C-alpha cells in the first residue's frame, strides 16, 4: 500500500510539471502524455520497450541507445530554448563588466523564452556549417511567439539579442556589416562582386550590450554624457572610455600594462609624439596619472562634425550626430504614432520596412506605406537602445539603430567560466571571475 502511495505521489508531481510546461508553451495536445506517465509510473500495463517486437538483441540495443541520444539532444535544446543558454563573449565591447573570453549564462525566463521561428536546423550550429553553408532550412517558418517571463527589460540590464543589422551578410567578409559595406562601395557593386547571405531573425548573430533606453524614452548623448528623459545617467563602475596618453618619449612598459590588465594588442602607440591610444576605466586613469613617465592623459570625445558621419545612425545627411554627441532621439514604443516626413524618415525607415514588414516607398517626394500615402505610422513593437560599456570600442545602437522586441534572447546573469583569449586554460584561467554575477 505504501509503495502504491509513492507511485501516485510520483505521478502527481510528474504530471503537474508536465502539464504546467504544456500550458506555458500553449501546446495543449502534450497533455495527452499525462496518460503515458500514468501507465509508466502507476499501472504499467503496457511494455514501452522493444522486447515485444522480437528484434535481435544487438539491433534492439542500438535502437534504444539512439533513442536515448535523441532524447538527450531534445532535453538540451528544451533547456536552451526555454530556460538558460550559454554564450561566449567574443569582443572587448563590454569591458570591464564582461571580458573577451568570458562564458556566461543567459536567462531565457527573465523576459520570456522566444520559441524558434526556423525549427528545421542542424543541432549545435547556430546559422552556418563549417563549410559556410546555412545550417537551417526556411521551408518551415513559424510566427514570432514569446512565452511569459518573470520580468521586463529595465535600464542598465545587460541583454543578449539577435543583431538587428545581421539580416544580410557578405559571405567573403563574415565579420563585416553588410550595410556598412554598401555605404562605402554601393549596393550594386557589393551584389555583383560578392556572395550575399540572408538570415531570418532567430538565425542572426548574437550580440550582447547594456540597455540604455527603454521604449518611450528620449535619449541624448552630450560630450560623452548620457541623458535619458532629461536626467543624466551616472557612469558605471569599471566602464571604459578612449584616452590619449602622452609619455616622456618611451612607450608604456609591459609590466604596467599587465598590472592594469590592458592587452598590448589593444594599445596603439605613435613613437613620433609618444602618443598612446588606450581604453581605460576610471581607476586605471588615476593609476596612470601617478606614473612618472606619463606627461598627460586626455579622454577622447568625438565632436559634432560639419559633415555627416556615414557610420552613425541614421546614416543621413540631415543628421550630424557622432558617438559622443548623439540625439535627441525618442525610442519607439508599441502603439506610438510616428509623424513622418522626408527629414525624419531615415530614423524609422528600417523599423517600418524591415522589422515590421511594411512596404515603404517614396514616390514623387511623398511617403507611401503599403501603397497608401502616409504622414504617420503606428508602431507595432517595442524597441530598445543599447550600448557597450567599453564606450569607444563598441558597435551598438549609435551605429545601427534600435533593437526590436522580437530580437531579444535573454538577460545575462552570471559568468560560469573565463579564460584569456589566445591562452591555454592553465595559463589564462581567470579564477576570480568564475561563477560571478553580472551587473
C-alpha positions as CSV (number, residue, x, y, z in Angstrom):
1,X,0.0,0.0,0.0
2,X,2.8,2.4,0.9
3,X,4.6,1.6,-2.4
4,X,1.4,2.4,-4.3
5,X,1.1,5.7,-2.4
6,X,4.6,6.8,-3.5
7,X,3.7,5.8,-7.1
8,X,0.7,8.2,-7.0
9,X,2.8,10.9,-5.5
10,X,5.5,10.5,-8.1
11,X,2.9,10.5,-10.9
12,X,1.2,13.6,-9.4
13,X,4.4,15.6,-9.3
14,X,5.5,14.5,-12.8
15,X,2.1,15.2,-14.3
16,X,1.9,18.6,-12.6
17,X,5.3,19.6,-14.0
18,X,4.5,18.3,-17.5
19,X,1.0,19.9,-17.5
20,X,2.4,23.3,-16.4
21,X,5.0,23.1,-19.2
22,X,2.4,22.2,-21.8
23,X,0.1,25.0,-20.7
24,X,3.0,27.5,-20.6
25,X,4.1,26.8,-24.2
26,X,0.4,26.6,-25.2
27,X,0.8,23.1,-26.8
28,X,-2.3,21.6,-25.3
29,X,-2.0,18.3,-27.1
30,X,1.0,17.5,-25.0
31,X,-1.4,16.9,-22.1
32,X,-2.2,13.5,-23.6
33,X,1.2,12.3,-22.4
34,X,-0.1,12.5,-18.8
35,X,-1.8,9.2,-19.7
36,X,1.6,7.8,-20.7
37,X,3.1,9.0,-17.4
38,X,0.3,7.3,-15.5
39,X,1.0,4.0,-17.1
40,X,4.8,4.3,-16.8
41,X,4.6,5.2,-13.1
42,X,1.4,3.6,-11.7
43,X,-0.4,0.9,-13.8
44,X,2.5,-0.4,-16.0
45,X,0.0,-2.3,-18.3
46,X,2.0,-1.6,-21.5
47,X,5.5,-2.6,-22.3
48,X,7.2,0.5,-23.6
49,X,10.4,-1.3,-24.5
50,X,11.2,-3.1,-27.8
51,X,11.2,-6.6,-26.3
52,X,7.7,-7.4,-27.6
53,X,8.9,-6.9,-31.2
54,X,11.3,-9.8,-31.0
55,X,14.2,-7.9,-32.5
56,X,17.8,-9.2,-32.3
57,X,19.4,-8.1,-29.1
58,X,22.1,-6.0,-30.9
59,X,19.5,-4.2,-33.1
60,X,17.3,-3.6,-30.0
61,X,20.2,-2.2,-28.0
62,X,21.3,0.1,-30.9
63,X,17.8,1.5,-31.3
64,X,17.5,2.1,-27.6
65,X,20.8,4.0,-27.5
66,X,19.8,6.1,-30.5
67,X,16.6,6.9,-28.7
68,X,18.5,7.9,-25.6
69,X,20.8,10.1,-27.6
70,X,17.9,11.8,-29.3
71,X,16.1,12.3,-26.0
72,X,19.3,13.9,-24.6
73,X,19.5,16.3,-27.5
74,X,15.8,17.1,-27.2
75,X,16.3,17.8,-23.5
76,X,19.3,20.0,-24.0
77,X,17.5,22.1,-26.7
78,X,14.5,22.4,-24.4
79,X,16.7,23.8,-21.7
80,X,18.4,26.1,-24.1
81,X,15.2,27.4,-25.6
82,X,13.1,27.7,-22.5
83,X,15.4,28.2,-19.5
84,X,19.0,29.1,-19.9
85,X,21.7,29.3,-22.6
86,X,25.4,29.7,-22.5
87,X,27.2,32.4,-24.5
88,X,30.9,33.3,-25.1
89,X,32.0,37.0,-25.1
90,X,33.9,37.4,-28.3
91,X,35.0,41.1,-28.2
92,X,36.0,43.7,-25.6
93,X,33.0,45.9,-26.2
94,X,31.6,45.2,-22.7
95,X,34.8,45.6,-20.7
96,X,35.3,45.8,-17.8
97,X,31.9,44.4,-17.0
98,X,32.4,41.4,-19.3
99,X,35.7,40.4,-20.8
100,X,36.5,38.7,-24.0
101,X,36.8,35.0,-23.1
102,X,34.1,35.1,-20.5
103,X,31.4,32.3,-20.8
104,X,28.1,33.4,-19.4
105,X,24.7,32.1,-18.5
106,X,21.8,33.9,-20.3
107,X,18.4,33.6,-18.6
108,X,15.5,33.0,-21.1
109,X,13.0,33.2,-18.3
110,X,13.8,36.8,-17.5
111,X,11.9,38.3,-20.4
112,X,10.1,35.2,-21.6
113,X,11.5,32.5,-23.9
114,X,11.2,33.1,-27.6
115,X,10.1,30.0,-29.4
116,X,12.0,29.0,-32.6
117,X,10.8,30.6,-35.8
118,X,13.1,28.5,-38.0
119,X,12.8,25.0,-36.4
120,X,14.4,22.9,-39.2
121,X,18.1,23.2,-38.2
122,X,21.1,21.1,-37.6
123,X,21.8,20.8,-33.9
124,X,24.7,22.7,-32.3
125,X,25.1,25.0,-35.3
126,X,23.6,28.5,-34.9
127,X,23.3,29.6,-38.6
128,X,26.1,28.1,-40.6
129,X,28.1,24.9,-41.0
130,X,32.0,24.8,-41.1
131,X,31.7,24.8,-44.9
132,X,30.0,28.2,-44.7
133,X,26.6,26.9,-45.9
134,X,23.4,27.5,-43.9
135,X,22.7,25.1,-41.1
136,X,19.0,25.5,-41.3
137,X,16.1,25.4,-43.7
138,X,13.4,28.0,-44.2
139,X,10.8,25.6,-45.6
140,X,9.0,25.8,-42.3
141,X,8.7,29.3,-40.8
142,X,6.7,30.0,-37.6
143,X,5.3,33.3,-36.5
144,X,7.1,35.2,-33.7
145,X,5.9,34.0,-30.3
146,X,7.3,34.8,-26.8
147,X,6.2,33.0,-23.6
148,X,5.6,34.8,-20.4
149,X,8.7,35.7,-18.4
150,X,9.4,36.8,-14.9
151,X,10.1,40.5,-15.7
152,X,10.6,43.1,-18.4
153,X,13.8,44.8,-19.7
154,X,15.0,47.5,-17.4
155,X,17.5,50.3,-17.9
156,X,21.1,49.0,-17.3
157,X,20.1,45.4,-17.9
158,X,22.7,43.5,-19.9
159,X,20.8,41.8,-22.7
160,X,21.5,39.3,-25.4
161,X,19.8,39.7,-28.7
162,X,20.0,38.9,-32.4
163,X,22.0,41.5,-34.3
164,X,19.4,43.7,-36.0
165,X,21.6,44.6,-38.9
166,X,22.6,40.9,-39.4
167,X,19.8,40.1,-41.7
168,X,22.1,40.3,-44.7
169,X,25.8,39.3,-44.8
170,X,28.6,39.1,-47.3
171,X,30.0,35.6,-47.4
172,X,33.5,36.7,-48.1
173,X,33.5,39.2,-45.2
174,X,31.8,37.4,-42.3
175,X,32.8,39.9,-39.7
176,X,31.8,43.0,-41.7
177,X,28.5,44.8,-41.5
178,X,26.8,44.4,-44.9
179,X,25.1,47.8,-44.7
180,X,28.5,49.5,-43.9
181,X,30.0,47.9,-47.0
182,X,27.0,49.1,-49.1
183,X,27.5,52.7,-47.8
184,X,31.2,52.5,-48.8
185,X,31.1,50.8,-52.1
186,X,27.5,50.9,-53.3
187,X,24.8,48.2,-53.3
188,X,25.1,47.2,-56.9
189,X,28.9,46.6,-56.6
190,X,28.6,44.5,-53.5
191,X,25.8,42.4,-55.0
192,X,27.7,41.9,-58.3
193,X,31.1,41.1,-56.8
194,X,30.3,39.0,-53.7
195,X,28.0,36.3,-52.4
196,X,25.2,37.6,-50.3
197,X,23.6,35.6,-47.5
198,X,20.3,36.5,-45.7
199,X,19.2,35.2,-42.2
200,X,15.8,35.2,-40.5
201,X,15.6,36.9,-37.1
202,X,16.3,33.9,-34.9
203,X,19.4,32.9,-37.0
204,X,21.2,36.2,-36.9
205,X,24.4,36.6,-34.9
206,X,24.0,37.0,-31.1
207,X,25.1,40.3,-29.6
208,X,25.3,41.5,-26.0
209,X,25.1,45.1,-24.8
210,X,23.7,47.2,-22.0
211,X,20.2,48.6,-22.4
212,X,20.5,52.4,-22.1
213,X,17.0,53.5,-23.0
214,X,13.6,51.8,-22.9
215,X,10.6,52.1,-25.2
216,X,9.2,55.6,-25.0
217,X,12.4,57.1,-23.5
218,X,14.1,60.1,-25.1
219,X,17.9,59.7,-25.2
220,X,20.7,62.2,-25.9
221,X,24.5,62.0,-25.6
222,X,26.2,65.3,-25.0
223,X,30.1,65.3,-24.9
224,X,30.0,61.6,-23.9
225,X,27.5,62.0,-21.1
226,X,24.2,60.1,-21.5
227,X,20.9,61.8,-20.8
228,X,17.6,59.9,-20.6
229,X,14.4,61.8,-20.3
230,X,16.3,64.9,-19.2
231,X,18.3,63.2,-16.5
232,X,22.0,62.4,-16.7
233,X,22.9,58.8,-16.3
234,X,25.8,58.0,-13.9
235,X,29.0,56.4,-15.2
236,X,29.0,52.8,-14.3
237,X,31.9,51.2,-12.3
238,X,34.7,49.9,-14.4
239,X,33.2,51.5,-17.6
240,X,35.8,52.1,-20.2
241,X,36.5,55.1,-22.4
242,X,39.1,56.0,-25.0
243,X,42.1,58.1,-23.8
244,X,45.1,59.8,-25.3
245,X,48.1,59.2,-23.1
246,X,51.4,61.0,-23.8
247,X,54.6,59.9,-22.2
248,X,58.1,61.4,-21.9
249,X,59.4,59.7,-25.0
250,X,59.2,55.9,-24.2
251,X,56.3,53.5,-24.6
252,X,54.4,52.4,-21.5
253,X,56.2,49.3,-20.2
254,X,54.6,45.9,-20.5
255,X,54.6,45.4,-16.7
256,X,52.5,48.5,-16.2
257,X,50.0,47.4,-18.9
258,X,49.8,43.9,-17.4
259,X,49.2,45.4,-13.9
260,X,46.2,47.3,-15.4
261,X,45.0,44.2,-17.3
262,X,45.4,46.0,-20.6
263,X,46.2,43.8,-23.6
264,X,49.2,45.1,-25.5
265,X,47.4,44.3,-28.8
266,X,44.7,46.8,-27.7
267,X,47.2,49.7,-27.4
268,X,48.1,52.0,-30.3
269,X,51.5,53.8,-30.0
270,X,53.0,56.5,-32.1
271,X,56.7,56.9,-31.4
272,X,56.8,60.3,-33.3
273,X,54.9,62.1,-30.5
274,X,54.9,59.4,-27.8
275,X,51.2,59.2,-28.0
276,X,49.3,56.1,-26.8
277,X,45.6,55.4,-27.5
278,X,44.2,53.3,-24.7
279,X,40.7,52.1,-23.5
280,X,40.7,52.7,-19.7
281,X,38.4,52.5,-16.7
282,X,38.4,55.5,-14.3
283,X,40.5,53.7,-11.7
284,X,43.2,52.9,-14.3
285,X,43.3,56.6,-15.2
286,X,44.2,57.5,-11.6
287,X,46.9,54.9,-11.6
288,X,48.4,56.1,-14.8
289,X,48.5,59.7,-13.6
290,X,50.8,58.7,-10.7
291,X,53.2,57.0,-13.1
292,X,56.2,59.4,-13.6
293,X,56.6,58.5,-17.3
294,X,53.2,59.9,-18.1
295,X,53.0,63.6,-19.2
296,X,49.3,63.9,-20.0
297,X,46.0,62.0,-20.1
298,X,43.0,63.2,-22.0
299,X,39.7,61.5,-22.5
300,X,38.6,61.4,-26.2
301,X,35.3,62.9,-27.2
302,X,34.1,62.8,-30.8
303,X,32.9,66.4,-31.6
304,X,29.9,67.3,-33.7
305,X,31.1,67.3,-37.3
306,X,30.4,69.8,-40.1
307,X,29.7,66.7,-42.3
308,X,27.7,63.6,-41.8
309,X,29.5,60.5,-40.3
310,X,28.0,57.8,-42.6
311,X,28.6,55.1,-40.0
312,X,26.5,56.8,-37.3
313,X,22.7,56.0,-37.2
314,X,20.6,57.1,-39.0
315,X,23.1,57.4,-41.9
316,X,21.6,60.5,-43.3
317,X,23.0,63.9,-44.4
318,X,20.3,65.6,-42.3
319,X,21.9,64.4,-39.0
320,X,25.4,65.4,-37.8
321,X,25.5,63.0,-34.9
322,X,28.6,61.3,-33.5
323,X,29.3,58.6,-31.0
324,X,29.7,61.2,-28.2
325,X,27.2,63.8,-29.4
326,X,24.0,62.0,-30.4
327,X,20.3,62.8,-30.4
328,X,17.9,63.7,-29.0
329,X,16.2,60.6,-30.2
330,X,12.9,59.1,-28.9
331,X,12.9,55.3,-28.7
332,X,9.7,53.9,-30.3
333,X,7.2,52.0,-28.1
334,X,4.3,49.8,-29.2
335,X,1.3,52.0,-30.0
336,X,3.3,55.2,-30.6
337,X,2.2,57.2,-33.6
338,X,5.2,58.4,-35.6
339,X,4.7,61.6,-37.5
340,X,6.6,61.1,-40.8
341,X,8.3,63.4,-43.2
342,X,11.3,63.2,-45.5
343,X,13.6,64.7,-42.9
344,X,12.9,62.2,-40.1
345,X,12.2,59.2,-42.3
346,X,15.8,57.8,-42.0
347,X,15.2,57.3,-38.3
348,X,12.2,55.0,-38.8
349,X,12.7,53.6,-42.4
350,X,14.3,50.3,-41.3
351,X,11.8,49.9,-38.4
352,X,8.8,50.2,-40.8
353,X,10.1,48.2,-43.8
354,X,12.5,45.6,-42.2
355,X,11.4,45.0,-38.7
356,X,7.6,45.4,-39.1
357,X,7.5,44.2,-42.8
358,X,5.5,47.1,-44.3
359,X,6.1,48.2,-47.8
360,X,7.6,51.7,-47.7
361,X,8.2,53.8,-50.8
362,X,8.9,57.4,-51.5
363,X,7.1,58.4,-54.7
364,X,7.4,62.0,-56.1
365,X,8.5,63.2,-52.7
366,X,5.6,61.6,-50.9
367,X,5.8,58.7,-48.4
368,X,3.7,55.7,-49.2
369,X,3.2,52.7,-46.8
370,X,1.6,49.6,-48.2
371,X,0.5,51.5,-51.3
372,X,-1.2,54.4,-49.4
373,X,0.1,57.9,-48.8
374,X,1.2,58.2,-45.2
375,X,2.1,61.1,-42.9
376,X,2.1,58.9,-39.8
377,X,2.8,55.3,-38.7
378,X,1.6,53.3,-35.7
379,X,4.5,51.3,-34.1
380,X,3.7,47.5,-33.7
381,X,6.6,46.5,-31.4
382,X,8.7,47.9,-28.5
383,X,12.2,48.9,-29.2
384,X,15.4,49.4,-27.2
385,X,18.6,51.4,-27.4
386,X,21.7,49.6,-26.3
387,X,25.4,50.5,-25.9
388,X,28.6,48.7,-24.9
389,X,30.3,49.5,-21.6
390,X,33.6,50.0,-23.5
391,X,32.1,53.1,-24.9
392,X,34.6,54.0,-27.6
393,X,35.2,50.4,-28.7
394,X,31.7,49.2,-29.2
395,X,29.4,48.8,-32.3
396,X,26.0,49.4,-30.9
397,X,22.7,51.3,-31.4
398,X,24.6,54.5,-32.1
399,X,25.8,52.8,-35.3
400,X,22.9,50.6,-36.4
401,X,19.8,51.8,-34.5
402,X,17.1,50.2,-32.4
403,X,16.8,46.6,-31.1
404,X,13.3,45.3,-31.9
405,X,11.4,43.4,-29.2
406,X,11.3,40.2,-31.3
407,X,15.1,40.1,-31.4
408,X,15.5,39.8,-27.6
409,X,17.0,36.5,-26.4
410,X,17.5,36.9,-22.7
411,X,19.3,38.6,-19.8
412,X,23.0,37.9,-18.9
413,X,23.1,36.8,-15.3
414,X,26.4,35.1,-14.4
415,X,29.9,34.2,-15.6
416,X,30.4,30.5,-15.3
417,X,33.9,30.2,-16.8
418,X,36.6,32.7,-18.0
419,X,39.9,32.3,-19.8
420,X,42.0,35.0,-21.5
421,X,41.8,34.9,-25.3
422,X,44.6,33.1,-27.2
423,X,45.8,31.5,-24.0
424,X,45.5,27.9,-22.7
425,X,43.3,27.2,-19.8
426,X,46.1,26.6,-17.3
427,X,47.9,29.9,-18.0
428,X,44.9,32.0,-18.9
429,X,42.2,30.9,-16.4
430,X,40.6,33.8,-14.6
431,X,39.6,32.1,-11.4
432,X,38.2,35.2,-9.8
433,X,35.6,35.5,-12.5
434,X,34.2,32.0,-12.3
435,X,30.6,31.9,-11.1
436,X,30.5,35.7,-10.6
437,X,27.2,37.6,-11.0
438,X,26.8,40.2,-13.8
439,X,25.6,43.7,-13.0
